[in-house]
Amino acid sequence: MMNRSVKIGAAVLAVLVAFSTAARAQVGPSIRQVETSNIAYGTTAAEFLLIPATARGAALGGSFAALSNDLGSMHYNPAGLALLERPGILATNINYIADTKYNFGGFAVPFGGGSRAVGFAVTTFGFSDQPVYTVEDPQGTSGQVYSVSQTAVSGTYAQQFSDRFSAGVTAKFINDQLGDVSGSAFAIDFGTNFHSTLGGRPIRAAFVISNLGTNIGHQGSPLDILTLRLPPAGEQQVPQEPARASLQTKRWTLPVSFRVAVAYDAFATSASRLTLLGEFTQPNSSAPGFNLAGEYNLGLGSSGFSLAGRVGMTYAPDDNMDVPASGAATYAGFDTVLSGSQYRISAGGGLKYARGGFGVGFDYAYRSYGLLGGVNMLGLSLNW
Protein backbone atom coordinates (compact mmCIF):
# COMPACT_ATOMS: atom_id res chain seq x y z
CA MET A 1 0.00 0.00 0.00
CA MET A 2 2.82 2.36 0.93
CA ASN A 3 4.73 1.59 -2.29
CA ARG A 4 1.63 2.34 -4.33
CA SER A 5 1.17 5.74 -2.63
CA VAL A 6 4.82 6.59 -3.25
CA LYS A 7 4.48 5.70 -6.93
CA ILE A 8 1.35 7.84 -7.31
CA GLY A 9 3.07 10.80 -5.58
CA ALA A 10 6.13 10.47 -7.80
CA ALA A 11 3.96 10.38 -10.92
CA VAL A 12 2.05 13.53 -9.89
CA LEU A 13 5.35 15.33 -9.13
CA ALA A 14 6.76 14.32 -12.53
CA VAL A 15 3.67 15.69 -14.30
CA LEU A 16 3.90 19.01 -12.41
CA VAL A 17 7.62 19.38 -13.22
CA ALA A 18 6.99 18.62 -16.90
CA PHE A 19 4.14 21.15 -17.04
CA SER A 20 6.25 23.83 -15.35
CA THR A 21 9.14 23.21 -17.76
CA ALA A 22 6.83 23.44 -20.77
CA ALA A 23 5.33 26.68 -19.48
CA ARG A 24 8.76 28.27 -18.96
CA ALA A 25 9.85 27.13 -22.43
CA GLN A 26 7.09 29.26 -23.96
CA VAL A 27 8.58 32.44 -22.43
CA GLY A 28 11.36 33.20 -24.89
CA PRO A 29 13.31 36.31 -25.88
CA SER A 30 10.40 37.52 -28.02
CA ILE A 31 8.04 37.71 -25.02
CA ARG A 32 8.39 40.73 -22.76
CA GLN A 33 7.35 40.66 -19.14
CA VAL A 34 5.09 43.64 -18.39
CA GLU A 35 5.69 45.28 -15.02
CA THR A 36 2.57 46.08 -13.06
CA SER A 37 1.96 48.66 -10.34
CA ASN A 38 -0.94 49.27 -7.98
CA ILE A 39 -0.07 52.95 -7.46
CA ALA A 40 -3.19 55.06 -8.10
CA TYR A 41 -1.56 57.79 -10.19
CA GLY A 42 -4.01 60.59 -10.98
CA THR A 43 -7.00 58.83 -9.45
CA THR A 44 -7.24 60.52 -6.02
CA ALA A 45 -9.05 63.69 -4.98
CA ALA A 46 -8.58 66.17 -2.11
CA GLU A 47 -4.80 66.12 -2.46
CA PHE A 48 -4.66 69.22 -0.23
CA LEU A 49 -4.89 66.79 2.70
CA LEU A 50 -1.22 65.90 2.06
CA ILE A 51 0.10 69.47 2.37
CA PRO A 52 2.12 69.94 5.60
CA ALA A 53 -0.19 71.83 7.95
CA THR A 54 2.39 73.61 10.14
CA ALA A 55 5.60 75.50 9.50
CA ARG A 56 7.45 73.35 12.03
CA GLY A 57 6.48 70.13 10.29
CA ALA A 58 7.14 71.56 6.81
CA ALA A 59 10.66 72.68 7.77
CA LEU A 60 11.34 69.09 8.81
CA GLY A 61 10.25 67.85 5.37
CA GLY A 62 7.04 66.45 6.83
CA SER A 63 9.05 64.06 9.03
CA PHE A 64 7.10 65.02 12.13
CA ALA A 65 4.89 62.08 13.07
CA ALA A 66 7.20 60.75 15.82
CA LEU A 67 8.11 64.15 17.31
CA SER A 68 4.73 65.91 17.19
CA ASN A 69 3.45 66.90 20.64
CA ASP A 70 1.67 70.15 19.84
CA LEU A 71 -1.49 71.14 17.96
CA GLY A 72 0.13 70.10 14.68
CA SER A 73 -0.45 66.54 15.87
CA MET A 74 -4.02 66.80 14.62
CA HIS A 75 -2.56 66.70 11.10
CA TYR A 76 0.65 64.65 11.42
CA ASN A 77 -0.16 62.09 14.13
CA PRO A 78 -3.26 62.31 16.36
CA ALA A 79 -1.51 60.26 19.07
CA GLY A 80 0.87 63.18 19.72
CA LEU A 81 -1.99 65.35 20.96
CA ALA A 82 -2.11 63.25 24.15
CA LEU A 83 1.30 64.76 25.02
CA LEU A 84 -0.10 68.32 24.94
CA GLU A 85 0.63 70.04 28.25
CA ARG A 86 -1.64 73.11 28.08
CA PRO A 87 -4.62 74.36 26.03
CA GLY A 88 -3.66 76.22 22.90
CA ILE A 89 -4.47 77.51 19.45
CA LEU A 90 -2.44 77.37 16.26
CA ALA A 91 -2.76 79.02 12.84
CA THR A 92 -0.78 78.50 9.61
CA ASN A 93 -0.88 80.44 6.35
CA ILE A 94 0.73 79.39 3.06
CA ASN A 95 0.91 81.17 -0.27
CA TYR A 96 1.02 77.89 -2.14
CA ILE A 97 1.90 76.98 -5.71
CA ALA A 98 0.16 78.74 -8.64
CA ASP A 99 -1.35 81.50 -6.49
CA THR A 100 -3.37 79.09 -4.37
CA LYS A 101 -3.94 79.64 -0.65
CA TYR A 102 -3.69 77.14 2.20
CA ASN A 103 -4.79 77.78 5.80
CA PHE A 104 -4.84 75.57 8.87
CA GLY A 105 -6.26 76.50 12.27
CA GLY A 106 -6.73 74.40 15.37
CA PHE A 107 -7.71 74.43 19.04
CA ALA A 108 -7.00 71.71 21.62
CA VAL A 109 -7.42 71.09 25.35
CA PRO A 110 -5.80 68.41 27.56
CA PHE A 111 -7.86 66.86 30.36
CA GLY A 112 -7.95 63.79 32.59
CA GLY A 113 -4.84 64.92 34.45
CA GLY A 114 -2.98 65.39 31.18
CA SER A 115 -3.54 61.83 29.98
CA ARG A 116 -6.13 62.76 27.35
CA ALA A 117 -6.76 65.57 24.90
CA VAL A 118 -9.36 66.69 22.38
CA GLY A 119 -8.91 69.09 19.52
CA PHE A 120 -10.70 70.62 16.56
CA ALA A 121 -9.22 71.92 13.33
CA VAL A 122 -10.24 73.50 10.04
CA THR A 123 -8.18 73.30 6.84
CA THR A 124 -8.93 75.31 3.70
CA PHE A 125 -7.32 75.35 0.26
CA GLY A 126 -8.18 76.93 -3.07
CA PHE A 127 -8.24 79.93 -5.36
CA SER A 128 -10.87 82.29 -6.72
CA ASP A 129 -11.98 84.32 -9.76
CA GLN A 130 -10.07 82.46 -12.46
CA PRO A 131 -11.12 82.97 -16.12
CA VAL A 132 -13.17 80.25 -17.78
CA TYR A 133 -11.48 78.89 -20.93
CA THR A 134 -13.57 77.00 -23.48
CA VAL A 135 -13.16 75.77 -27.04
CA GLU A 136 -15.24 78.71 -28.22
CA ASP A 137 -13.34 81.18 -26.00
CA PRO A 138 -9.74 79.89 -25.64
CA GLN A 139 -8.51 83.26 -24.36
CA GLY A 140 -11.04 83.49 -21.54
CA THR A 141 -12.37 86.90 -22.60
CA SER A 142 -16.03 86.20 -21.82
CA GLY A 143 -15.75 87.54 -18.29
CA GLN A 144 -16.85 84.26 -16.74
CA VAL A 145 -14.82 83.15 -13.72
CA TYR A 146 -14.74 80.13 -11.43
CA SER A 147 -13.33 79.28 -7.99
CA VAL A 148 -12.08 76.20 -6.16
CA SER A 149 -12.62 75.79 -2.43
CA GLN A 150 -11.60 72.63 -0.54
CA THR A 151 -12.28 72.30 3.17
CA ALA A 152 -11.67 69.73 5.90
CA VAL A 153 -13.26 70.01 9.36
CA SER A 154 -11.84 67.56 11.89
CA GLY A 155 -12.05 66.46 15.51
CA THR A 156 -9.28 64.57 17.34
CA TYR A 157 -9.23 62.44 20.48
CA ALA A 158 -5.95 61.14 21.93
CA GLN A 159 -5.07 59.22 25.07
CA GLN A 160 -1.96 58.04 26.90
CA PHE A 161 -2.40 54.39 27.82
CA SER A 162 0.86 54.24 29.75
CA ASP A 163 3.93 56.36 30.39
CA ARG A 164 5.34 55.07 27.08
CA PHE A 165 2.42 54.64 24.71
CA SER A 166 -0.32 56.89 23.32
CA ALA A 167 -2.84 56.57 20.50
CA GLY A 168 -5.26 58.89 18.81
CA VAL A 169 -7.88 59.14 16.10
CA THR A 170 -9.05 62.04 13.94
CA ALA A 171 -12.41 62.08 12.19
CA LYS A 172 -12.85 64.57 9.38
CA PHE A 173 -15.49 65.82 6.98
CA ILE A 174 -14.14 66.87 3.59
CA ASN A 175 -15.87 69.14 1.09
CA ASP A 176 -14.59 69.65 -2.46
CA GLN A 177 -16.11 72.64 -4.30
CA LEU A 178 -14.87 72.76 -7.91
CA GLY A 179 -16.57 75.64 -9.68
CA ASP A 180 -20.31 74.88 -9.64
CA VAL A 181 -19.96 71.21 -8.75
CA SER A 182 -19.19 69.80 -5.31
CA GLY A 183 -18.60 66.56 -3.50
CA SER A 184 -17.95 65.39 0.05
CA ALA A 185 -16.39 62.53 1.95
CA PHE A 186 -15.64 61.29 5.46
CA ALA A 187 -12.24 60.01 6.59
CA ILE A 188 -10.26 59.05 9.66
CA ASP A 189 -6.61 59.23 10.68
CA PHE A 190 -5.22 56.78 13.20
CA GLY A 191 -1.85 57.10 14.88
CA THR A 192 0.28 55.66 17.66
CA ASN A 193 3.30 57.01 19.51
CA PHE A 194 5.77 54.94 21.51
CA HIS A 195 8.24 56.91 23.63
CA SER A 196 11.13 55.45 25.61
CA THR A 197 14.86 55.99 26.12
CA LEU A 198 17.93 54.72 24.31
CA GLY A 199 21.36 55.35 25.78
CA GLY A 200 19.75 57.54 28.40
CA ARG A 201 18.15 59.85 25.80
CA PRO A 202 14.54 59.97 24.54
CA ILE A 203 13.53 58.00 21.47
CA ARG A 204 10.07 58.01 19.89
CA ALA A 205 8.48 55.82 17.24
CA ALA A 206 5.19 56.34 15.42
CA PHE A 207 2.82 54.54 13.08
CA VAL A 208 0.17 56.57 11.22
CA ILE A 209 -2.45 55.89 8.56
CA SER A 210 -4.20 58.97 7.16
CA ASN A 211 -7.25 59.79 5.05
CA LEU A 212 -8.86 56.37 5.16
CA GLY A 213 -12.46 56.92 4.18
CA THR A 214 -15.19 57.18 1.57
CA ASN A 215 -14.82 58.20 -2.07
CA ILE A 216 -15.80 61.58 -3.52
CA GLY A 217 -18.38 61.94 -6.28
CA HIS A 218 -19.45 65.35 -7.58
CA GLN A 219 -22.88 66.84 -8.27
CA GLY A 220 -24.04 70.21 -9.52
CA SER A 221 -25.93 72.16 -12.16
CA PRO A 222 -23.21 71.84 -14.86
CA LEU A 223 -23.88 68.10 -14.85
CA ASP A 224 -27.59 68.57 -15.59
CA ILE A 225 -28.31 68.15 -19.30
CA LEU A 226 -31.15 67.75 -21.81
CA THR A 227 -30.94 64.66 -23.98
CA LEU A 228 -32.94 62.85 -26.66
CA ARG A 229 -33.61 59.14 -26.26
CA LEU A 230 -32.66 57.55 -29.57
CA PRO A 231 -34.94 54.75 -30.82
CA PRO A 232 -33.57 51.22 -31.19
CA ALA A 233 -31.58 50.50 -34.34
CA GLY A 234 -33.82 50.00 -37.38
CA GLU A 235 -36.81 51.88 -35.95
CA GLN A 236 -37.97 55.22 -37.30
CA GLN A 237 -37.13 58.26 -35.15
CA VAL A 238 -40.20 60.24 -34.11
CA PRO A 239 -40.34 63.78 -32.69
CA GLN A 240 -39.92 63.88 -28.93
CA GLU A 241 -39.34 66.30 -26.09
CA PRO A 242 -35.81 66.38 -24.65
CA ALA A 243 -35.53 64.52 -21.36
CA ARG A 244 -33.70 65.90 -18.34
CA ALA A 245 -30.73 63.89 -17.12
CA SER A 246 -27.70 64.27 -14.87
CA LEU A 247 -24.23 63.10 -15.77
CA GLN A 248 -22.59 60.89 -13.18
CA THR A 249 -18.92 61.56 -12.38
CA LYS A 250 -16.30 59.04 -11.39
CA ARG A 251 -15.98 58.57 -7.63
CA TRP A 252 -12.44 59.46 -6.59
CA THR A 253 -10.54 57.85 -3.74
CA LEU A 254 -8.86 59.92 -1.04
CA PRO A 255 -5.04 60.19 -0.85
CA VAL A 256 -4.46 57.48 1.75
CA SER A 257 -1.02 57.60 3.34
CA PHE A 258 0.82 55.09 5.54
CA ARG A 259 3.82 56.35 7.57
CA VAL A 260 6.36 54.88 9.97
CA ALA A 261 8.60 57.35 11.80
CA VAL A 262 11.31 57.59 14.47
CA ALA A 263 12.84 60.53 16.38
CA TYR A 264 15.92 60.38 18.61
CA ASP A 265 17.57 63.04 20.78
CA ALA A 266 21.22 62.83 19.70
CA PHE A 267 22.15 65.01 22.64
CA ALA A 268 20.30 67.05 25.22
CA THR A 269 21.19 69.41 28.04
CA SER A 270 19.18 71.66 30.29
CA ALA A 271 19.40 74.44 27.66
CA SER A 272 19.64 72.69 24.29
CA ARG A 273 18.53 69.64 22.36
CA LEU A 274 19.29 68.10 18.96
CA THR A 275 16.71 65.68 17.58
CA LEU A 276 17.26 63.53 14.49
CA LEU A 277 14.22 62.26 12.61
CA GLY A 278 13.44 59.74 9.88
CA GLU A 279 10.18 58.73 8.26
CA PHE A 280 9.06 56.24 5.61
CA THR A 281 5.94 57.17 3.63
CA GLN A 282 3.73 55.01 1.42
CA PRO A 283 0.89 56.96 -0.23
CA ASN A 284 -1.59 55.29 -2.56
CA SER A 285 -1.22 58.05 -5.20
CA SER A 286 2.57 57.99 -5.75
CA ALA A 287 5.65 55.86 -5.22
CA PRO A 288 6.95 55.39 -1.66
CA GLY A 289 9.52 57.82 -0.32
CA PHE A 290 11.24 58.88 2.87
CA ASN A 291 12.21 61.98 4.87
CA LEU A 292 15.27 62.78 6.98
CA ALA A 293 15.43 65.81 9.27
CA GLY A 294 16.98 67.46 12.28
CA GLU A 295 15.78 70.02 14.82
CA TYR A 296 17.98 72.02 17.21
CA ASN A 297 16.46 73.90 20.14
CA LEU A 298 18.35 76.40 22.29
CA GLY A 299 17.04 78.14 25.40
CA LEU A 300 18.25 81.71 25.94
CA GLY A 301 19.06 81.60 29.63
CA SER A 302 16.29 82.63 32.02
CA SER A 303 14.70 85.08 29.59
CA GLY A 304 11.91 82.70 28.68
CA PHE A 305 12.90 82.83 24.99
CA SER A 306 14.09 79.86 22.94
CA LEU A 307 15.26 79.47 19.35
CA ALA A 308 14.85 76.52 17.01
CA GLY A 309 16.59 75.67 13.75
CA ARG A 310 15.25 72.97 11.43
CA VAL A 311 16.31 71.31 8.19
CA GLY A 312 14.85 68.41 6.24
CA MET A 313 15.29 66.37 3.09
CA THR A 314 12.46 64.58 1.27
CA TYR A 315 12.97 61.85 -1.30
CA ALA A 316 10.16 62.06 -3.89
CA PRO A 317 10.81 59.32 -6.49
CA ASP A 318 8.12 60.56 -8.90
CA ASP A 319 9.72 64.00 -9.24
CA ASN A 320 12.11 62.86 -12.00
CA MET A 321 11.45 65.30 -14.85
CA ASP A 322 13.92 67.86 -16.24
CA VAL A 323 13.11 70.87 -18.40
CA PRO A 324 15.46 71.52 -21.37
CA ALA A 325 17.74 74.55 -21.57
CA SER A 326 16.98 77.75 -23.44
CA GLY A 327 17.34 77.31 -27.19
CA ALA A 328 16.27 73.68 -27.05
CA ALA A 329 12.75 72.41 -27.54
CA THR A 330 10.68 73.78 -24.69
CA TYR A 331 8.54 71.62 -22.46
CA ALA A 332 5.28 72.79 -20.90
CA GLY A 333 6.15 76.41 -21.71
CA PHE A 334 9.46 76.45 -19.82
CA ASP A 335 12.60 77.58 -21.65
CA THR A 336 15.09 77.55 -18.77
CA VAL A 337 16.97 74.80 -17.00
CA LEU A 338 14.85 73.47 -14.17
CA SER A 339 15.78 70.26 -12.45
CA GLY A 340 13.12 67.88 -11.21
CA SER A 341 15.41 66.55 -8.50
CA GLN A 342 13.97 63.69 -6.50
CA TYR A 343 15.55 65.17 -3.37
CA ARG A 344 13.71 68.19 -1.99
CA ILE A 345 15.18 70.45 0.67
CA SER A 346 13.29 72.23 3.43
CA ALA A 347 14.47 74.52 6.21
CA GLY A 348 13.16 76.93 8.79
CA GLY A 349 13.22 78.10 12.35
CA GLY A 350 11.16 79.29 15.25
CA LEU A 351 11.11 81.75 18.13
CA LYS A 352 9.16 80.93 21.29
CA TYR A 353 8.48 82.74 24.53
CA ALA A 354 7.16 80.89 27.58
CA ARG A 355 6.71 82.34 31.03
CA GLY A 356 4.59 80.77 33.72
CA GLY A 357 1.50 79.27 32.14
CA PHE A 358 1.60 81.41 29.00
CA GLY A 359 3.51 80.81 25.77
CA VAL A 360 3.61 82.25 22.27
CA GLY A 361 5.55 80.91 19.29
CA PHE A 362 6.32 82.00 15.75
CA ASP A 363 7.58 79.57 13.08
CA TYR A 364 8.80 79.95 9.52
CA ALA A 365 9.55 77.32 6.86
CA TYR A 366 10.68 77.14 3.27
CA ARG A 367 10.05 73.97 1.30
CA SER A 368 11.10 73.10 -2.24
CA TYR A 369 8.64 71.42 -4.63
CA GLY A 370 11.05 70.73 -7.47
CA LEU A 371 9.84 72.03 -10.83
CA LEU A 372 6.94 73.81 -9.17
CA GLY A 373 9.26 76.06 -7.15
CA GLY A 374 9.41 76.78 -3.43
CA VAL A 375 6.81 77.67 -0.81
CA ASN A 376 7.07 79.94 2.25
CA MET A 377 5.05 79.11 5.35
CA LEU A 378 4.25 81.11 8.48
CA GLY A 379 2.79 79.80 11.73
CA LEU A 380 1.64 81.31 15.03
CA SER A 381 0.79 79.43 18.23
CA LEU A 382 -0.52 80.41 21.67
CA ASN A 383 -0.91 78.32 24.80
CA TRP A 384 -1.97 79.04 28.37
N, C-alpha and C positions, 0 to 999 in steps of 0.2 A: 504494500500500500504506500509506504514511504517512498520507494523507488519510483512509483508511478507519479506521485505528486511532484517529485524532483524533476522528472522528465517533462511534465506539463509546464512547470515553472520555467525551465530552461527554454522550451519551445516558445513560450510567450515572450521571454526576454529577447530571444533571437529575432522574432518578428518585429519587436519595437526598435531594436538596433538597426535592422534593415530599413525600416520605414524612415527612421531619423536620418540615416545616411542618404537615402534617396531624396529626402526633402532638402538636405543641405546641398546635394549635387545640383539641384535646380537653381540655386542662387549662384550665378556665375558673375564674371566681370561686367556683363551687359546689364545686370540688374542693380539698381541703386537703392540703398536703404534710405528711406525718408525719415528724417528726424521729426519727432512730434513734441509739442509743448502744450501744457495746460495753462499757460499764462494768458489772462484775459485782456490782451492788449486792446485798448479802445472800446471796451464794452462795459465800463463802469461809469457811474454818475456821481455827483457830489464830491468831486476830487478835492474841493476846498477843505474837507475833513482831514486831509493829510498835511496841510500847511502847519508848520510849528506855531503854536499859539502864544508863546511868550518869548521875549528877547533873550532871556537866560537860556532856554532850551535851544533856540535857534543858533546862538553863538557856539553852542556845544555840538552843532551839526545834527540836532535832534536826538543825540545820545543822552537822554535825560531820564529814562524810565526807572533806572535803579537809584538815581540820586534825588529824584523829585520828592520834596517834603513840604512844598508850599501850595498855593492855589493853582499853579500850573499843573499839579497832579491830576486835576479833573480832565485834562487833555492827554497827558503823557502816560500816566499810570494811576488809576483811581485809588490803588492801595496806599500810595504815598500821602493821601490826604489824612489818613489816620495818624500821621506823625506831626500834623499841624499843632502848634503850641498855643496860638491865640487866634481869635476871630480876625478876619481881614477881607480886603477887597483888592482886586487886581484888574488893570486895564492895559490892553496892548493895541497899538495902531501900526498898520503896515501900508505903505504905498507900494502895492505889489506890481507884478509884471503887467505891461500893456495898459497902464493907467487904471488898473483895478484897485479896489480898496478892501482891506481885511481888518476886522476888529474883533477883539475877544475881551469879554468882561466877565468877572466871576466874583462870588461872595461865598464864604464858608465859615462854619462855626464848629469848634470842637466841643464835645460834651462827654458825659460818662467818666469824669475824672481824667479826661485826655485820652481815653482809649478808643473813642469813636469820633466821627466827624461827618457832617453833611454839608453839601455845597450845591450851588446853582450857578449856571453859566449860560451865556448867550454868545454865539459866534455868527458874524455876518460877513458876506463876501459878495462882490459884484461891481457893476458899473452902470451908468445911466446915460440916456440921451445920445445914443449912437445912431448914425444914419442907417436907413434901411436900403440895402442894395438888392436890386432884382434884375432879371434878364432885360426887362423893358427899361429900367433905370439903373444902369451899371455904375453911374457916378454918384448915386444917392442924392440927387438934387430935388427930389419930390418934397422934402421937408418932413417926411415921416421919420420917426425915431423909435428906438426900442431900448429896453433896460433889462438887466439881469440881476436878480436878487436871490441869494441863497442864504438860508438861515438854519441854525441848529440851536435848539433850546434843550438843555440837559440838566439832570439832577444826579448827584453822586452821594453814595453812602460807603464809608470805609470803617474798618474796625481792626484793632490790634487784638489778635487771639493769644499772643504771648509776648514776652519781651523781645522776641526775635522774628516774629512773623505777623504780617498784616495782609489783608485782602480788601478789595473794594470793587464796586460795580457802578457804572454810569449808564443811565437810560437816557436816550435822546430822541427828540422829534425833529425831523429834517424836512424842510420845505425848499423846493427848487422852482423858482419863478423865472421862466425863460421867455421874455417878451410877454405875449398874451396867453401862454400856456403854462401850466404849473403841475407839479407832482409832489408827493410826500412819501415819507418812509419812517419807520421806527428802527432803532438800532441800540445795541448795548456794547459797552466796553467792559472787559473783566481783566483785573490785574492782581498780581501778588508781589510782595516785597519781603525778602528774607534778609535780615541784618544781623551780623555777628562780628567777630574779630579774627584777624589773621596777623600773626606776628605782633600782637598787642595793638593793632590799628584797625579801625572799622572797615568792614567790607560788606557790600550790599549786592544782592542779586534779585532780578525781577523777571517775571514772565507776564506778557500782556497780549491780549487779542482785542482788536479794535474794529468797530463798525460792522459788527455781525448783526444782520437784520433783514428786513424785507426789501423787495425790489421797488424801483421807482418807475411808474408809468405816468404819462402826462395827458392832461385834458385841457380843453379851452376852445374858445370860439374859432380860432383859425383852423381847427380840425373838423368843424362842422361844414358839410358840403351838400350840394344838390346833385343828384345823380339820376340817370335814366336806367331802368331795368331792361336790358336787352332781351329780346325773345330768344327761345332756344334756336339752335342752328336749323335752317330750313324752313322756319315759320316766318310769315310776313310780319314786318314791324308795323304796329299801329300807333297812332298818336296817343301820348300819355303825359300826365303831369309829372314833373320831376319829383323825386322822393327825397326827403331829408335823411341824411346819414352822417355818422361821425367816424372819422378815421381813427384807427387804434394804433398807438405807438408801441414800439418795443419796450419791454420792461427791463430797466437797467439795474444791474447789481451794484451794491455799494463797494467802495474800495476797502475791502477787508485787509487788515494788516496783522501779522504775527511777529512779535519781537521778544528777544531774549537779551538781557543786559546785565552788566556787572560794573560796579564802581568801587574803587579801593583808594583809601587815603595813603598815598606814598609816604608822606610825613605830616606830622601835626604837632603844633605847640600850643601854648595858651593864647598866642596872638596870630598864628598863621596856620594855613592848611593847604596842601596840594592833593587834589583828587584826580585820579586817572580813570577814564571811563571807556567802555567798549560796548557795542550793541550790534546784534545781528537782526536784520529785518527781512521779512518775507511777505511782500504784498501780493495780492492776487492779480494786480493790474500791470506789474512789471517784474523784471528779473530780481532775484534776491541781492541784497547789498549789505554793507556794514558801515558803522561809524566809529571813529576813534576821537577822543577829546580829552581835554584837561582843564581844570578850574583851580585857580589860586586865589585864596582869600587872605587878606591882611587886615588886622585890627589896628587902628591908629591910637594906641595908648588907651587912656581913660576918657577920651573925647566922646565916645559913643559912635564914632564914624568907623566904617570899614570899607575897603576897596576890594574889588574882585576883577580878575582878568581871566578871559576864557578864549579858547581856540579849539576848533574842531575840523575834522576831515571826513567827508562822506564819499563813499564809493558807490557811484550810480552806473551800473554796467550798461544801461540802455542809452546813456548820453555819449554816443560814440560817433557823432557826425561832425565833419569839418566843412567849413565854408571856404571856397577857393579864393585866391588872392585877386587883387584888382588887376584887370586886364584879361583875366581868364573868364570862362563862362560862369556867369553868376548863378547863385542858387537861392531861391526863395527871396530874391530882391537884394541880397547882400552882395557887396562887391569889395569887402575887406576880409582880411584874414581873421577868422574867429574859430577858436578851437573848442570842439565839443568834448573837453577832457572828462573822463569818467571819474576823476577825483575833484571834488568840490570843496573849497575852503570856506570856513566861517570863523568869525572872531567877534569879540565884543568885551564889554566890561560893565561894572555896576558900582554904584555908590549907595551905601545904606547908612541910616542913622537910627540907632535904637537906644532909648533911655527909659528906664522903668518899664512900664507896660505898653509904651507907644513906640512904633517904628515906622519909618518911611523909606522906600527904596526906589531908585531909578536905574533902569537897565537899558543898554544899547547893544544892538547886534547888526552885523553885516553878514550876508550869506550869498554866496555865488550860486547861480543857476545855469552855469555853462553858457550855451549860445544865447540864452534869454537874458543874460546880464546879471546884475547883482541887486539885492534888495536890502534896504535899511529898515530896522525895526526899533520901536521905542516902547518901553513898558514902565508903568508906575504901579507901586503897591503900597498899601497902608495896612497896619495891624495894630491892635490895641488889647 
